Amino acid sequence: MRKFSILILLSLAACMREADVPASTRTTIVISGPEEEMKKPIDVRSFAIRPESLRPGQSALVTIELATPRPSQQLSVNWYGPDGWLVAYDICQAVEPRMSLPAPVHAFDEPGRYRAVLRSGWKTLAEGAVVVRTGT
């Protein structure tokens, strides 16, 4: 709301001054900031979870490959359990073209399919899954 108010005030001030300044001498100012960089989508080349099937207590690794990393943007990997509820999440910066994160195997306490969703803000970039089998 604050950005919108500032833009309205700047527009009103520009309109009031526009009548006083000849068209040939007017200057257009373009304001851009880091929020413009945040709006650009991140291109994800691959999103993989290895192994795709595991037993309770076994480790898994999430590998993310980005076409254009942007350190200014945060990525989150949200993990949803077999019942669809969020069971864990991990947040990292999009710093490198290839990143690896350990899967939160401590959260995989029930057998079933656990879905991982890679997001930047509210935008879903990729999805993957791992199946937790019964037994030790």
C-alpha positions as CSV (number, residue, x, y, z in Angstrom):
1,M,0.0,0.0,0.0
2,R,2.9,2.4,0.8
3,K,4.4,2.0,-2.7
4,F,1.0,2.7,-4.3
5,S,0.6,5.9,-2.2
6,I,4.0,7.1,-3.2
7,L,3.4,6.5,-6.8
8,I,0.1,8.4,-6.7
9,L,1.8,11.4,-5.0
10,L,4.6,11.3,-7.6
11,S,2.1,11.2,-10.4
12,L,0.1,14.1,-9.0
13,A,3.3,16.2,-8.6
14,A,4.3,15.4,-12.1
15,C,0.9,16.3,-13.6
16,M,1.0,19.7,-11.7
17,R,4.5,20.5,-13.0
18,E,3.8,19.2,-16.5
19,A,1.9,22.3,-17.5
20,D,4.7,24.6,-16.5
21,V,7.5,22.7,-18.4
22,P,7.8,22.7,-22.2
23,A,7.5,19.2,-23.7
24,S,11.0,19.4,-25.3
25,T,12.7,19.7,-21.9
26,R,10.7,17.1,-19.9
27,T,12.6,14.2,-18.4
28,T,11.3,10.8,-17.8
29,I,12.6,8.9,-14.8
30,V,12.3,5.2,-14.6
31,I,12.5,3.8,-11.1
32,S,13.6,0.2,-10.7
33,G,14.8,-1.7,-7.7
34,P,15.5,-5.2,-6.4
35,E,11.8,-6.1,-6.5
36,E,12.0,-6.1,-10.4
37,E,14.7,-8.8,-10.2
38,M,12.5,-10.8,-7.8
39,K,9.6,-10.8,-10.3
40,K,11.7,-12.6,-13.0
41,P,11.2,-16.3,-12.9
42,I,14.0,-18.6,-12.1
43,D,14.6,-21.3,-14.8
44,V,14.9,-24.7,-13.1
45,R,16.7,-27.2,-15.4
46,S,16.3,-30.2,-13.0
47,F,14.9,-31.1,-9.6
48,A,15.6,-34.6,-8.4
49,I,15.4,-36.6,-5.2
50,R,17.7,-39.6,-4.9
51,P,16.9,-42.3,-4.1
52,E,13.2,-42.2,-5.1
53,S,12.4,-44.9,-2.6
54,L,13.8,-45.4,0.9
55,R,13.2,-47.0,4.2
56,P,12.7,-45.0,7.5
57,G,16.1,-43.7,8.6
58,Q,17.8,-43.8,5.2
59,S,19.2,-40.6,3.8
60,A,18.1,-38.9,0.6
61,L,19.5,-36.0,-1.3
62,V,17.6,-33.2,-3.2
63,T,19.5,-31.9,-6.2
64,I,18.5,-28.6,-7.8
65,E,20.0,-27.3,-11.1
66,L,19.3,-23.7,-12.1
67,A,19.8,-22.1,-15.5
68,T,20.4,-18.7,-14.0
69,P,21.2,-18.5,-10.2
70,R,20.2,-15.3,-8.4
71,P,21.7,-14.9,-4.9
72,S,19.0,-12.3,-4.2
73,Q,16.2,-14.9,-4.4
74,Q,15.3,-17.4,-1.8
75,L,14.2,-20.9,-2.7
76,S,12.2,-23.1,-0.5
77,V,11.6,-26.9,-0.6
78,N,8.3,-27.7,1.1
79,W,7.7,-31.3,2.0
80,Y,4.1,-32.7,2.2
81,G,3.4,-36.0,3.9
82,P,1.1,-38.9,2.7
83,D,-1.8,-37.1,4.2
84,G,-1.1,-33.8,2.3
85,W,0.0,-31.8,5.3
86,L,3.3,-29.8,5.4
87,V,5.8,-31.9,7.4
88,A,9.1,-30.0,6.8
89,Y,10.7,-27.3,4.8
90,D,14.1,-26.0,3.9
91,I,15.0,-22.5,2.7
92,C,18.2,-21.6,0.7
93,Q,19.5,-18.8,-1.5
94,A,19.7,-19.4,-5.3
95,V,23.5,-18.9,-5.3
96,E,24.9,-21.6,-7.4
97,P,23.8,-23.3,-10.7
98,R,23.8,-26.7,-8.9
99,M,22.8,-27.2,-5.3
100,S,22.2,-30.2,-3.1
101,L,20.2,-30.3,0.1
102,P,19.6,-33.3,2.4
103,A,16.0,-34.4,2.6
104,P,14.6,-34.2,6.1
105,V,14.4,-38.0,6.6
106,H,13.5,-37.4,10.3
107,A,10.2,-36.1,9.1
108,F,9.5,-39.2,7.0
109,D,8.1,-41.1,10.0
110,E,5.2,-42.8,8.2
111,P,5.2,-45.1,5.2
112,G,3.9,-43.4,2.0
113,R,4.6,-40.9,-0.7
114,Y,6.2,-37.6,0.4
115,R,5.9,-34.8,-2.1
116,A,8.6,-32.0,-2.4
117,V,7.6,-28.6,-3.9
118,L,10.4,-26.2,-5.0
119,R,9.1,-22.6,-4.8
120,S,10.4,-19.1,-5.2
121,G,8.0,-17.0,-3.1
122,W,4.5,-18.2,-4.0
123,K,5.5,-19.5,-7.5
124,T,6.0,-23.2,-7.8
125,L,9.1,-24.0,-9.8
126,A,9.3,-27.8,-9.7
127,E,7.9,-30.9,-7.8
128,G,9.2,-34.3,-7.0
129,A,8.5,-37.2,-4.6
130,V,10.0,-39.9,-2.5
131,V,8.3,-43.1,-1.3
132,V,9.0,-44.3,2.2
133,R,8.6,-48.1,2.5
134,T,7.7,-50.0,5.6
135,G,10.3,-52.0,7.5
136,T,13.9,-51.4,8.5
